[in-house]
């Protein structure tokens, strides 16, 4: 039963557009300061903190303090393989083919 809960925790963390967009910032494996994340998004600090906390609680992100800065990074880049697998499932589905083609043009 515990394994199912852990799976659900990770999958639930990925079920938000803002959190998926946040993860895209971390694709290169670098640590990113919260202050830089806030500059990228047009969202309040409290909203971003909530999303970062969700990703951290799902063990997708880790953080550390450096002076007054709080830095985040992806704990395990395997998460991007999961996202790529989902993308591939979508691309293979004829029902979504047109949506994917439009997205790829953007």
Secondary structure as UniProt FT lines:
FT   HELIX           2..13
FT   HELIX           17..25
FT   TURN            26..28
FT   STRAND          32..33
FT   HELIX           34..40
FT   HELIX           45..57
FT   TURN            58..59
FT   STRAND          61..66
FT   TURN            67..68
FT   STRAND          69..74
FT   HELIX           78..92
FT   HELIX           94..96
FT   HELIX           97..105
//
